[in-house]
């Protein structure tokens, strides 16, 4: 079945987008809009190859800006990844392990730097994982965390709001705010949550709740293991080694239904982003705005052993995310194949608006991609990602460099990817150039050819430098969030210290 543009997509959305772009080389942006898409796989946007589900707003944005084809999230859960987006640092520096932990005030956040430079900073979040109690509000003059959909047994796993409410809140805020005077600038952070489970776009006839998701997970586990620990079982205790990474899995009819509902949510999300961009254009803001769109992480379906989940592994479905930049300072129609990371977002924004992004040679932090926005070659640099589950079981182990040290980690250099899961004793090597689906672990074969052997040495060296850069800021779990996050699989915190 082919899905058409959703009926709620305003017809002026793409017109507003197209008419807002003028001139061969735009000046420095006056405003910045950072849009993060929760749980959104890169391969579910048309600009990244999706064909079943239409995403016209984001595709148009991509055609008028720069598409980074291989961006990886720094971590595979919402708070840790967003902290990396906002600090330009990997978790082994900013210290936030996973959802429910705190962002220490000693972290330097993007909004703090922009606010001190004269930007009016406003945030609109759609998940309880990012509420101000976590410390994510640092630097924002306005932090809208009105979550109108409460958590409910068998329903929403956490307090949240749908994309339409986020878009309306932003546009209402702009209409009620004092218009920026000469020289004043805005930074808007818009977080959209919809593709996160349970799956089903607002108003859709079909919705898949957690019971159906659990049934899909258990069926795949039973087929491959002969037993079914379930999703919560592997979140609490970790993956059995047989499910670490690629597995011999094919989709059942239930899996296909879940994937279809997920795709419809992405399609609905795209429509609301189109409405937001059209609203900015109608208010005369879009032409001077640098728009940055990315995601905190993806979602594994049936391709790898952490079925219908994120956080347990660092496979491409889990951590490969979109990164699209459009507006003043970004050339039109560029595609960049060099691997980049979510930690590169903050320094790129700072450089684009004329602020110093910080040094780019620290393995614990990101680098500015501003040159690549202008078509300059982007040198290959190692990028990293880490899983965030299981939780206390691994975080309390002795002699850890940081709390995620025993969890699965990945490092990319060009087409090569190394995966290491210390708690399972697993090490895998992939050539994504010839094997983008990570089906062939080269370390499981009798020998390595010279190219693979050299790549492995480079990846191990880069990984060692990254681990050596660990210097985490203090971050502790907030017991007050335990119940709110229990539905997300972050239970067991009652065993942690106060």
N, C-alpha and C positions, 0 to 999 in steps of 0.2 A: 504494500500500500504506500502510495506517495502522498505526503502531507503538503498541502498548499499553505500560502501565507495565511496566518490566522486572521480571523475576521476583525479582531480587536486592534490590529496594526493600523494606526492612523495613516491615511493616504499622504499626509504632508510630511511624515517622518523622514522619508528618504529625500524628498524635495528640499526640506530644511537642511539636511546634511550636505546635499550636493551644492546648494547655493552658498554655503558658508565657507567654501574653500576657494580662495582666489590668489592669483600671483604665482610666480615661479618659485620664489623663496620667501616664506613668510618671516616676519620679525619675531623677536623673542616673545613667547606667549605671556599674556597678561594674567591668565587664569589657568588653573589645573583641575581636571576632573579625573580622579582615580576610581575606576569601577572594578570591584572584585566580584567574581562569580563563584559562589560556593559549589564545591563538588562537581565542577564542570570539566569534562574531558576535552582536550584540544580537538580530538578527531570527531567531535559532534558539532563542530561549526563548519559551515560551507567553505570558509577560507582555508580550512585545514583538511578538506577532502570529503566532508559529509555530503551525502546525496539524498538520503531519505527524508530528512527533516530540514525545512527551510529556515535559514537564519539571515534574512536579508539586511537587517540593520547592522549587524556586526560584519557581514560580508562587505557592505558598502563602506563601512569604516575602514576595513582592511584594504580595500581597493584604493582608498584615498590617503593611506598612510603606510606604515612599515609593519610587516608581519615577521615576527621572530618565530621561525618554524619549529625550533626545538628548545623550548623553555621548560625547565623543571622547577617544581616547587621545592622550597628548602625543607619542608616537613609535610607530613601527610594528614595533619589535622588543622582545624580552623585557627585556633589562637596562636599556636606556635608558628604556623606559616604566615599569618598576618603580622605577627611581631617581626618576622624577618622582612616582610614587605615594607614595614614602617621604620625599621632601624637600619636596613642594609646589612644585617649581620645574621650569620647562621645561629641555630639554637645553642651551639656550644659556646657562643659568646653572649647572646642575650639572655640565656638561661631558662627560657620558658619551655617546659618539657612537653606539655600537651594542654588540652582544654581543662579549665578549672584552676590553672596555676596563675600566678601574678606576674605582671610586667613590672619589674623593679623600676623605681623612679630614676635610678641612675642611668637607665638606657636613654639615649638621645633619639627621640622620635622625629619622624619627618615633619609632623605638624608643629612641633616645637620650633624647629629651624625656620619653617615657613612663617609661622606666627611672628617670630622675632624679626623677620624681614619685611613685615607689614601685611602679610596675607591675612584675610579673614577666613578662618578655618572652621568648616562645618562637616560633621559626620552623620551618616544615616545608616544604622546597622540593623540587620534583620535576624539576628540569632542571639540567644542568651550566652553563647560562647564568647561574644565580643562586648558584653555590657561594660559600663564604666568601672564597675567594681574590680575588673581584671587589671585596670591601669591603662587600657587602650585609649582612654580619653586624653592622654597627655598632649597638651598643645592646642586642643580644640576649644574655641570659644563657644561653640554650640555642638552638643552631642545628643542626637535624637535616637533614643533606644526604646521607643514606644512599640512594644511587641504585643500585638493585639490578638495573637493566636496562642492560647496557653497550652502547656503540656497537658496531655490527657492519656489515661490508660488505654492502650490499643490504638491511639491516634498519634498526635504530634509527640515526638520524643523530647521536645524542649520548647520553651516559649520562642515565638518567631513571628514574622509577618511576610506576606506574599509580596511579589515584585511590584504589583500595582500600587500597594500602599507605600512602598519605598519611593517610587517615582513621584507619586502625588505629594508626599511629604517634602521632597526636594523642591518641586515646583512651587508648592505653597510657601515654603521658606523663602525662596527667591522673590516671590511676589510681596511677601511681608517685610523683607529686609530692606534696609536703607540702601539705595542704589550706590554702588561704589563711586567715589569721587575720582578726580583726576589723580592718577598714580596709585590708587588702591587696587588690591588684587584679591582674588578668591581662590581657596583650595577647598574642593568638595570631595569627600570620600563617600562613595556609595557602595554599600555591600548588599548583594542580592543572594538569597539563600535557596531559591526554589528547587534546583535539581537534587537537593539532598533528600534522602528517604524520609518518609514514605513517598512513593512516586505517584504523581497525578496532578496535572495542571488544574488551576482553579476553574470550576465550572465544567470540567470534563466528567463524562459519565463513568469512566473507569478510574479506580484508584487502587493501588497496591499497598496495603499496610504491612506492618512488620511481621505479622503472622505469615503472610504469603512470602515475604523475603526470607524468613527463617526456614520455611519449607523448601525453598529453592536451594538455600545453602546446605541444608541437611541432606537433600537428595544427592547433590554432587559429592558431598563428603562420604556418604554411604557407598556410593558407587566406586569411589577411589580408595577408601580406607577400610570398607566393611564395617564402619561404625560412623556415628554422626555426633560429634561433640557440639555441633551447632555454632552459630555465630558468636553468641555470648561466651561459649566455652573456649573458643580460640582467642577471643579478645582477652579473657582473663588469664589463660594459661599459655598462650602463644600457639603458633602454628606447629602441627606435627611436621617433622622434617620432610615427609612425603609430599606435603602441600607447599613447600617453600619454593615459590617461583612458578615457572611454567608447568602445567599439568596436561594430561591427555583428557581434555574436557571439551565437550560439544554442548551447544545450548539445547535444553529441553523446551517444549512449548511454554512452560511457565517462565523460563529464563527469557525467551523471546518476548513474552508479554511484558515482563518487567522492563526490558530494554526499550520497548516501544513507548511505555509510559514515561520512562526517563527522558527519551527524546522529545516527547511532547512538552515536558516541563522546560527543557532547554529552548524549545520553540516559543513558548509563552514568555520566557525570560527575555528572549531577543526582541519580542514585540514591545515589551515595556522599556527596554533600552532605546528602541527606536522612538518611543514617545518622549523619553527624557531628552534625547538629542534634538528632537524637533522642538521641544519646549525651550531648550537653551537657544536654539537658532531664532525662534520667535521673539525671544527676549533680548536679542542682540548680543548674546554672550559667546556663542559657539565659535565665531570666527577668530576670536582672540584666545581660545581655550585649547590647551594641550590635553587631549583625551588619551588616557592610558587604561587599557582593559586587560585584566589577567584573571587567574583563578587561584584559590588557595591550594587546591589539590584536585585530583580526578576521582574516579570510582571504578573499581574492578568489577566486571560482570562475571563471566565464566572463564575468562582467558587464563587466569592464574588462580592459585590455590586459596587466596584470601577472598573467596567468593562474596560478591555483593557487599563490599566493604571498602574502606580506606583506612590506612593507619597501620596495618600489619605488615606491609611489604612495600618495596620501592620499585615495583614494576612500572612499565610505561603507562598502563591504564591508571595507576594510582597517582603518579607524580608528573606526567607530561601535561602541561597546561598551556592555554593560549597566552600570547603577549602581543598586543596590537597597540601601536602608538600613532596617533593622527593629530595634526594641528600645526601651528607655527613651529618651525624648526625641524619638522619631519617631512622628508621628501615623499612624493606620491608613488605608490605602487611598488615599493621595495620589498623584497623578501630576503631574510637573513637566515642562513642555514647553520651558522656556528652555534653550538650549544650555549645557552645563557641560563640564568637562574632568577628566581624571585628576589633574591638579595640584591639584584642589579637595579630594581625598580626605583628605590629611594635615591641612590646616587644619580641615576639618569634624570629623574625629575629635578633634582637640585641643580645639576649642570644645565639643564634646558632653560631654567628660569634665571640663570646667571649667578648661582650660588656655588661655592666650592663643594664638590661632592666627597672630598676626603681621598686618601690614597687608594689606588686601585691594585696594589700588589700584596695586600694582606689576605692570606688564604682563609681567614675567618670572616671576611666581609666581601661585599659585592663591589662591582666597578660600574662606572658610568658607561652607558651605551649611546651617549649623545652623538659621538662620531658616526656610529652606524646609522643613526637616523638621517644623516646627511649623505649616506652612501659611501662612507669611508670603510676600508677593510677592517674587520673586527678580528683581532688576533685570537687564536684558540687558547682557551684557558680552562683549567679543570673546574667543573661545577659539581656540587654535592647535594645529596638529599638524604633524609633519614626517616625511618618509620617511628611511630610514637607509641605503638602497642607491642607486647603487653606492657602494663604499667608498673605498679609497685613491685611486682615479682622480680623485675630486672633492675629497677631504679635503686633498690636497696642493697645491691651487690657491693662488696667492698672494692676499693681501689679503682673506682670509675673516674675517668677524666672529666666526664659530665654525665648527666643522668641518662642520656641516650646512648652511651658508649657501647652497651651490649646489644642494642637493638639493630635491626637491618639498616644498612647504609649503602649508598651507591655513589660512584664517581664516574663522570663522563669526561672524555678527552676526544674531541672530534667524533668519529663514528663508534668509538670503543666505549664500552661500559663495563665496570666491575661492580659486582654486588657482593657484599659481605654481611653475613648474619652471625655475629659472634656467639649468641646464645644457642644457636643451632649447629655451630661449626660448619656453616655453609659458605662457600666461595664460588662465584659464577662469573664467567666472562662471555660477553656478547659483542658481536660485530653488527651494530644496528644498521650499517650501510647495506648489508646483504640480508639481514635478519631483523627487520624492524619489530616483529612480533615477539622477539626473545624466545624463540622456540629451540634454539641450538646453543646449549652451554658448551663452549669450547673446552672448558676445563674437565668436562666429563668424557672427552675423547682421548684416545691413546697418546696423542702428542700434539704439540702446537707448532704451526708453521712459523717461520722467522718473524713475520709481521705481527702475528698474535703474541709471540713471546716478547717482542720489543714493546708492544702496547701494554702488556701486563706489567712489565717492569716500570713503565712510565706511570701507569695508574696506581700501582702500589706506592711509588715514590710520592705522588701527589696526595694520596690518601694519608700517608704518614705525616706529611707537612700539615695537612688540615687538622688531623687529630692533635698534632703538637701545638696548634693554635688555640686549643680549648682554654677558655678563661671565663667560665659562665658567671653572669651576674646572679645574685641570689634570687630564687623564685620558689615559692611554697604553694602547695595546694590550699585552696580556700574551702574549709569544711562546709561553709554555708552554701556552696554550689553543688555539693555531693548529690542531693536529690534531683536537682535540675538537670544534672548531666548523667544520671544513672541510666536513662533510656538510651543514651548514646554509647553505652558499653564502657563507661568509666566508673563502674562500681568497684567496691573493694577498698575505698579510701578510708573506711573506718579503721583499718589496720595501720594507717599511717600515723606518724607523730602529729600532735596538735601544732 
